Amino acid sequence: MKRLKLSRLWKNRYIRIVISLLVVLTSIVAFWICLKVALKSEYPLLPIDAGSMEPALNVGDLIVVQGFSDVSEINVGEKPDGDIIVFRKPSNPDELLVQRAINKTLVDDVWYLRTQEDIALSPYSVYGGLNAGDTWGGGFHEKFLIGKVVGKIPYLGYIPLCVSAFLRTPEAMFLFIVLMCLIILIKYPSLLKKRLKPQTKAL
């Protein structure tokens, strides 16, 4: 009897869509978590909203950010040798910056990094932060590092940029991916299920 009820529920078109959506959403959550774990970054994907790193990174690029456990692994130098890194602005940790690492200095077992925008003629200097020791010699404390850019997807970053600056947060990027999948699934439900053939009764 229970199997019959379950069978009837499954034949319901809307029930199938809801179940399929739940499966897809679960898969997306798992994918996002795996992406963050695999890249060791709280911000595995970020859109580029300024042209300060052109031509390496252009406005509208969606960059892939990989975290690291050892700052000594970062390559420093003038373009194109230095790694492009993502870090928090010491005076405003909620603001993320994307620049090229050009120098690093070890002070009392702490790395301080100096960066520069590719279109700039001089290095980016940081003086002062919210706490003592946040900056040194124009560089910033390693604790502000998010990760380094290991890849990019051209133009895809325009979508979150057009929606809101809020989408620069990792949670919002996740919601953006979920929303895109939901739109596709609702618009094209045939991608999730096969239409049931009408049953014919024997005469």
C-alpha positions as CSV (number, residue, x, y, z in Angstrom):
1,M,0.0,0.0,0.0
2,K,2.8,2.4,0.9
3,R,4.6,1.5,-2.3
4,L,1.5,2.4,-4.2
5,K,1.2,5.7,-2.5
6,L,4.8,6.5,-3.2
7,S,4.4,5.5,-6.8
8,R,1.4,7.8,-7.2
9,L,3.4,10.7,-5.5
10,W,6.3,10.1,-7.9
11,K,4.0,10.3,-10.9
12,N,3.0,13.8,-9.8
13,R,4.8,16.2,-12.0
14,Y,5.3,18.8,-9.3
15,I,6.5,16.3,-6.7
16,R,9.2,15.1,-9.1
17,I,10.3,18.7,-9.8
18,V,10.6,19.5,-6.1
19,I,12.5,16.3,-5.4
20,S,14.8,16.9,-8.3
21,L,15.4,20.5,-7.2
22,L,16.3,19.2,-3.7
23,V,18.8,16.8,-5.2
24,V,20.3,19.5,-7.4
25,L,20.5,22.0,-4.4
26,T,22.2,19.4,-2.3
27,S,24.7,18.7,-5.1
28,I,25.4,22.4,-5.4
29,V,26.0,22.8,-1.7
30,A,28.3,19.8,-1.8
31,F,30.1,21.3,-4.8
32,W,30.6,24.7,-3.1
33,I,31.9,23.1,0.1
34,C,34.3,20.9,-1.9
35,L,35.4,23.9,-3.9
36,K,36.3,25.8,-0.8
37,V,38.0,22.8,0.7
38,A,39.9,21.9,-2.4
39,L,41.1,25.5,-3.0
40,K,41.6,26.1,0.7
41,S,39.9,29.5,0.3
42,E,36.9,31.2,1.8
43,Y,36.6,33.1,-1.5
44,P,37.2,30.5,-4.2
45,L,35.5,32.7,-6.8
46,L,35.5,36.4,-7.2
47,P,34.5,38.9,-9.9
48,I,36.9,41.6,-11.1
49,D,35.3,45.0,-10.9
50,A,38.2,47.3,-11.9
51,G,40.9,47.5,-14.6
52,S,43.9,48.0,-12.3
53,M,45.3,44.6,-13.2
54,E,44.9,44.8,-17.0
55,P,45.8,43.0,-19.2
56,A,46.4,40.1,-16.8
57,L,42.9,40.5,-15.4
58,N,40.1,42.4,-17.1
59,V,36.8,43.8,-15.8
60,G,34.2,41.1,-15.8
61,D,36.7,38.2,-15.3
62,L,35.7,35.6,-12.7
63,I,38.9,34.6,-10.9
64,V,39.7,31.4,-9.2
65,V,41.4,31.9,-5.8
66,Q,43.6,29.3,-4.1
67,G,44.6,29.6,-0.5
68,F,47.9,28.5,1.0
69,S,49.4,27.6,4.3
70,D,52.9,29.0,3.8
71,V,53.4,32.6,2.7
72,S,56.9,31.8,1.6
73,E,55.4,29.9,-1.3
74,I,54.2,33.2,-2.9
75,N,56.4,34.3,-5.8
76,V,57.2,38.0,-5.6
77,G,58.5,40.3,-8.4
78,E,57.6,42.7,-11.1
79,K,55.0,41.8,-13.6
80,P,54.6,39.1,-14.9
81,D,56.8,37.2,-12.4
82,G,55.0,38.0,-9.1
83,D,51.9,36.1,-8.1
84,I,48.6,38.0,-8.2
85,I,47.1,37.8,-4.8
86,V,43.8,38.6,-3.0
87,F,44.0,40.3,0.4
88,R,42.0,42.3,2.8
89,K,42.6,46.1,3.1
90,P,44.2,46.5,6.6
91,S,42.2,49.7,7.3
92,N,39.0,48.1,6.1
93,P,39.1,44.3,6.3
94,D,35.7,44.0,4.5
95,E,37.3,45.4,1.3
96,L,39.2,42.9,-0.9
97,L,42.0,44.0,-3.1
98,V,43.6,42.1,-6.0
99,Q,47.2,43.1,-6.8
100,R,50.6,41.6,-7.7
101,A,53.0,40.7,-4.9
102,I,56.3,42.4,-5.6
103,N,58.1,42.0,-2.3
104,K,57.9,40.3,1.1
105,T,59.8,40.8,4.3
106,L,60.0,38.6,7.4
107,V,59.8,40.5,10.6
108,D,59.7,38.7,13.9
109,D,58.5,35.5,12.2
110,V,55.7,37.4,10.4
111,W,55.6,38.1,6.7
112,Y,54.8,41.5,5.4
113,L,53.9,41.9,1.7
114,R,54.1,44.8,-0.7
115,T,52.0,44.8,-3.8
116,Q,51.4,46.8,-6.9
117,E,48.7,47.2,-9.5
118,D,49.8,46.3,-13.0
119,I,48.8,49.7,-14.4
120,A,50.4,51.6,-11.5
121,L,53.9,53.2,-11.8
122,S,54.7,52.8,-8.1
123,P,54.0,50.1,-5.4
124,Y,50.8,50.2,-3.3
125,S,51.8,51.4,0.2
126,V,49.9,50.6,3.4
127,Y,50.3,52.6,6.5
128,G,48.2,52.0,9.6
129,G,45.5,49.5,10.3
130,L,42.9,48.7,12.9
131,N,45.5,47.1,15.2
132,A,49.2,47.5,15.9
133,G,51.4,45.5,13.7
134,D,48.9,45.3,10.8
135,T,51.4,47.1,8.6
136,W,55.2,47.5,8.4
137,G,57.3,49.4,5.9
138,G,54.5,50.0,3.5
139,G,53.5,46.3,3.5
140,F,50.6,44.4,5.2
141,H,50.5,41.6,7.7
142,E,50.2,38.0,6.3
143,K,47.0,37.5,8.2
144,F,45.2,39.7,5.6
145,L,46.0,37.3,2.8
146,I,43.1,35.4,1.2
147,G,44.9,33.5,-1.5
148,K,46.5,33.8,-5.0
149,V,44.8,33.8,-8.4
150,V,45.3,30.5,-10.2
151,G,42.8,30.9,-13.0
152,K,40.1,33.1,-14.6
153,I,36.9,32.8,-16.6
154,P,36.4,35.8,-18.9
155,Y,33.1,37.7,-18.9
156,L,31.4,35.5,-16.4
157,G,32.1,38.0,-13.6
158,Y,29.9,40.5,-15.3
159,I,26.8,38.7,-14.0
160,P,27.4,39.1,-10.3
161,L,28.8,42.6,-10.8
162,C,25.6,43.7,-12.5
163,V,23.5,42.4,-9.6
164,S,25.3,43.9,-6.6
165,A,28.6,44.4,-4.9
166,F,27.1,42.2,-2.2
167,L,27.9,39.2,-4.4
168,R,31.5,39.6,-3.7
169,T,30.9,37.6,-0.5
170,P,31.3,33.8,-0.7
171,E,27.8,33.2,0.6
172,A,26.4,35.5,-2.1
173,M,28.4,33.8,-4.8
174,F,27.0,30.5,-3.7
175,L,23.4,31.9,-3.8
176,F,24.1,33.3,-7.3
177,I,25.1,29.8,-8.5
178,V,21.9,28.3,-6.9
179,L,19.8,31.0,-8.5
180,M,21.2,30.3,-12.0
181,C,20.5,26.6,-11.6
182,L,17.0,27.2,-10.3
183,I,16.2,29.4,-13.3
184,I,17.5,26.7,-15.7
185,L,15.6,23.9,-13.9
186,I,12.3,25.9,-13.9
187,K,12.7,27.0,-17.4
188,Y,13.6,23.6,-18.7
189,P,12.2,21.0,-16.4
190,S,12.6,18.4,-19.2
191,L,16.3,18.4,-18.4
192,L,15.4,16.8,-15.1
193,K,12.8,14.2,-16.0
194,K,11.4,12.3,-18.8
195,R,7.8,12.8,-19.6
196,L,5.6,10.0,-18.5
197,K,4.0,8.2,-21.4
198,P,0.2,8.1,-21.1
199,Q,-1.0,4.8,-19.9
200,T,-3.5,3.0,-22.2
201,K,-6.0,0.6,-20.8
202,A,-6.5,-2.8,-22.5
203,L,-9.9,-3.1,-24.2
